[in-house]
Amino acid sequence: MSLGSIALTLLLAGTPAEVTVVNFPAKGTVSLGLMPSGKLDIERMGTISQIRIDVDKMQPPQKLDALMNAYVVWAVSPEGGFENVGELAVSDGKAHLETVTKLDQFGILITAEPHYLVDKPNIMIVSRNGTPKADSIRRNPITVEVGSYDYTKLQPAAAMGPSIVLQARAALQLATAGQAERFAESEFRLARIALGTAEEMLGRSSSMEIIFPAANESIRRSQRALIMARENMAASTLESAKNDATALRRDSQQFQDRIVQLMKEQTTEQDEVRRLNADLATAIRDRQQLTRDRDAAVNRSQSAEKDLAAAQSGTGLKLPAEYFDLSKEALTPAGFEALTDIAKTFKLWINPLLIYVPENALQIAKKFLSDSGVPESRVVIVPER
């Protein structure tokens, strides 16, 4: 699939749009009007709000944009959420919709869309509600984000046809661009079959009673396949990220284990050097042989130190000399702040932290961390080389 087609379903930075949210009374009908023209009546009936919209002069959505095939009405909640409450039917220049919502506080937006089942409003706002005439009815202007989906690569239908078929073609295009064929294969296949049935019936000049159900089924399944594909892609990305994190933790643990092993080898070699030096003091007659043994041990120790330095390059935390007041055997203010931060966060470390300090400051650092309650198992303090 080309990058261009994938871009169809990319989330974009939304465009701000103003809408007035109205708190509708429990009884009575509120007439808000539509801007720039049209009539909007809202009536609360128990737990639902009855919405009636009438517009006298409304051109087909394709006149605004060849890619748009439907007018969708949105109820906008006080929190900025969008509820698709239905398609505005257009016939002979007149538009009408009667629908309901459970919201008792909302505003109305009407947008031009590729098909009537989209889940987020397009940037092409054609109308919105006005404000109630009665001052006693509360209203709240809010800003919402529209135009989250990029439809610029959507191809207009090659051949004309009923609106419902144009919408079905657009819905399947969007599902294809959203990789539904890969991530929601079963639902996508059924959507394509339904559209094929609608196209075949259209080619036979069948009645709309036959064409409409198949095209509507294709729209419904295409939108569902697109949503499923988005969810499955997100789940796949999350699983991949989890696997990467697990691998990184494993590699980090192996690296830390190698550092500890090299430190043990260094200690062993240093012990060997001290033993050889002690033997040299008490065994003069074996001086030449012991010297050779000692030199060999020193070389091995130096090699181990080089291996340790190479393994530790780029890891650990280096505390500079200016963090320590050696004359007072205490920390400077900067050193106190740095070690305090370490003491506060040691529980967050996955592995023990390696800290380099000047050799003559080892005890100062160890004592401070010990007094701060940091277990020795959580830090490895070594002299700076």
N, C-alpha and C positions, 0 to 999 in steps of 0.2 A: 504494500500500500504506500502511495506517495506521501511525502510530508505535507503536500498541499491539501490532500483530502483529510489527513489526520487533523489539520488545523481547523476543520469545521467545528469540532467539538471542544477546542481548547477554551478554557476559562480565561476571560479577559478581565482587565480592571474595569469594574462597573462604572457607569456614568451616573452622576447624581441627578435625581429627579424629585421635584416637590409634589406632595400630595397632602390634602387636608383630611385627617381622620376625624370622623364625627361620632359622638356618643349618642346613639339613638335611644329615644324614650321607650318605655315598655309598651306603650299603647300609642296608636295614631300613626298616620303616614307623614313622612317628611319628604318634601320635594327639594332636591338640591340643584337640579339642573346640571347640564354637562357643558364643559368648555371645549371648543368654541361654540358648539350649538348642540341641542338635544335636550331630552327630558329624562330625568332620573328620579324615581320614586322609591322610597324605602319604607317598609312597614314591618314592625316587630310583631310576630305571631307566636306567642309562647316562647319557645327556646330557639326559634329561627328568625332570620330576617328575610323577608320577601323583597326581591329586587326586580324592578321593571324599568327597562331602558327602551326609549324610542328616539330614533334620529330620522328626520325627514329627508335630508340630503346626504347620502353616503355612497361614494364611488367604490367599485370593487378594489380589494387590496392590491391587485396586480397593477392598478393605475399608479399607486404610490411607489411600488417596487415590484419588478417582475419576479422576484424570489419569494414574495409574500402571498399567501393563499387564504388567510383567515384573519378575522378580527377576534381577539381573545379578551375577555373581561376578567379583571383581577380585583379581588377584594384584598386590600392592604391593611394588615393589622397594626396596632399602635407600636409593636416592636419592629415593624418593617418587614414582616413575613408576607408572602404572597400565596393567595389561594386562587387557582384557576377555577372560576365559577361558570364558565361556559363560553360558547362561541356566539358572537353577534351575527345573526342571520341577516343577509343583505338580499333584497329582492326589489327590482324596479326602482332602485335608488333609495329605498327605505330600509332601515335597519331596526331590528327588534330582538329583545331577549327578556324572558322571564325566568328567574332562577332564585336559588336560596343559598344562605350561608348561616352557619351557627354563630358567627361573630356578631356581637352587638355594638362593637366599636370598629369602624373601618372606613377607608376611603376607596374610591373606584378609579382604576386606570384602564384604558382600552388601548391595546397595542396591535400592530400588524405582525403576524407570525407566519412561519412556514406551514404549520398545521395547528389544529385546535387543541392538541394534547401536550404542548410544550410545558415544561415545569418552571421556567423562569421567564420574566417579561423581556421582550426585545427593546432596543433603544428607540424604536419607531412608535412613540406615543402619539395617538391620534386624538385622544380625548381624556378628560379627567373630571371628577366631580367639582361642583362649585361649593359654596358655603351656605349653610342654612340661614334663612331670613330671620328666624327667631333668635334673639340674643341669649335666650334661656337655654338653648341647646349647645352643649359644650363641643368645641372643635379644637383640634391640635394640628398645626402644620408640621409635617415631618419630612425629612430627606431620606430617600431610599436609593439603592443602587440598581440600575437596570442595564441591560445590554451585556450580561455576563457571557453569553455564547456568541461566537464568531460565525456568522452565516455567509461571509463574503465569498467563500469558495463554493457555495451551493449553486448547482446548475439549474436554471429554469427549465421547466418541462419542454421537451422538444416538440410535443404536439399538445394542442389545447384539449380540454375536456371538462367534465363537471368538476366543480370545486373540490368535492370529496376525493376524486381521483388524483387531482393535482396535489392535494394534501398528502395522500398516501404515497405518491412518488417522492415527495420531499422528505417524508418521515423515514422511508427506507434509505434514502441517500444519507440522512443524518446517522442512522443506525450503522450503515456501512462505514462511514467516516469514523465513527466511534469504535470501530473494531468489534462490533457485535458479532460478526461472522466467526470471530475467533473466541471471544470471551462470553458469548451467550448464543451458541450455535443453534440450539434447538428452537428457541423463541425467534431468532432471526430467520431460520428456515421457514417457519410457519408464516411469518410476516411476508416473506417473498412469495410463498405459494398463494397467499390471500390476494396480494397485489396482482399476481399473474392471472388469477381467476377474474378479478375486476377488469383487467385490461382485455381479457378474452371476451367477456360479456359486452364491454364497450365496443370492441371491434365488430360484434354481431348486432350492434344497435339494440341491445336488450333494454328493457325498461329500468328506470332508476330503482324500482323496488328490488331488482335483482343485483344491480351494480352496487348500490349503497352499502348493504351489509358486508360484502367482501372487502370493499375499500376501507370501510370503517374498522373492520377486523385487522386489516393490514396496518392502519395507523396505530391502533391500540397495541398490537404486538411489536411493531417497530419501536415505539416509545419505551415499552417495557424492556425490550432487548437492549436498547441504548442505556437505560438506567442500570440494568444488570451488568452490562459490560463495564460501565464506570465503576460499579462496586467491586466487580471481580478484578479489574485492573488495579484498583486501590489495595485490595487484599493481597494481590500478587506482589505489588511493590513493597507493602509492609512486611510480608514474609521474607522477601529478599533482603530487606534492610535488617531484619532480625537475624537472618543467617550470617550476614556480613558482620554484625556486631558480635555474634557468638565466635566467629572465626578470629576476629581481632582480639577478643578476650583470651582465647586459647593461645594465640601467638604471643600475647603480652605475658601470659603466665609462663610459657616456655622460656621466654627471654629472661624473665626474673629468676627462674630456676637456674638458668645458665650463669647468671651473675653470681648467685649464691654459691654455685659449684666452683666457679673461678676464685671466689673469695676463700673458700675452704682450701682449695689447692694452694693459694698464696700463703695461707697460714701454715699449712703443712711444710711448705718449702722454707718458710722463715724459721720454723721450729728446727728444721734440719740444719740450717746454717748455725743457729745458736748451739746445737749439740756438737757440731763439728768444731766450733770455736772453743767450747769447753774441753773437748778431747785434746785439742791442740795445746792447751795450757798445761795439761798433765802428762802428755806423751810427746816429749821433745824428739825422741829417737825416731818417731814415725812422722816427723814434721813434713817431710817432702811429700809423702803419700797423702797425708791428711790435707795438705795445702791443695793438692790436685783435686781431692774429693770436695773440699770446701768451694774451690773455684767452680767446679762443675755444678754444685748445688746453687751457688749464687747465680750462675748463668740460667739455670732452670727457673729460679725465683724471678729473675728479671724478665724472662720470657713469659712466665705466668702473669706478671704484672702488666706486660704489654698486651697480652690477650685480654685481660680484665679491662684495661683502659679502652681497647678497641670495642669490646662488647658493651661498655657503658657509655660510649660516645653518643651524645644527643639525648641521654636519659638522666634522671635524677635532678636534684635541686642543689645549686651551688650557693652557699652563704659566704659573702665576701668578708675580708678581715675587718672592714669598718663596722660590721655588726657586733664586734666584741671589744670590750675594754679589758685588755689583759692585765693591766696594772691593778684593776679592782676585781678581777675575776668575775666580771658581770657582763650583761648585754648592754649595748648602746640602745637608745630609743628606737632606731630603725630595726635593730636586731630583735628587740622585744616585740615589735609589731609583727615582724615576719614570722617569728616562732609562735606567737599567739595565734596567728591565722592558721598555721599548720596544726596546732593543738585543737583548734575548733573544728577542723574539717577532716581529721584523720579517719573518722568512721565512714567517710564517703569513699575512701580509696578501695579499689578492687584488690590491689596487691600492696605489699609493704613499700613505703617510699624510701628511696635512696637519697641521702643528704651528704654533700661534701662540705667540710668545714676545715679551716686551718688547723694543723695538727695540734698546736698549743691551745686551741679553743675547744677541743673535743669534750672535755669534762663539763665545760660551761653549758654547751648545747645539750648534752645528755641529761644533766641535772635539771635544766629548765623543763625539758619535755617530760621527764619523769615526775617532777613536781606538779606538772599540769595534767597528770593522769594519762599520759600517752604510753601504752604498753610498748616494751622494747620490741615485741614481735611485729609492730606496725611500722617501725622505722629501722633503717640500716644507716648508721652514722659512721662515715669513714673519713680519714684525713685527706685533705686536698693534696694532690701530687703535682 
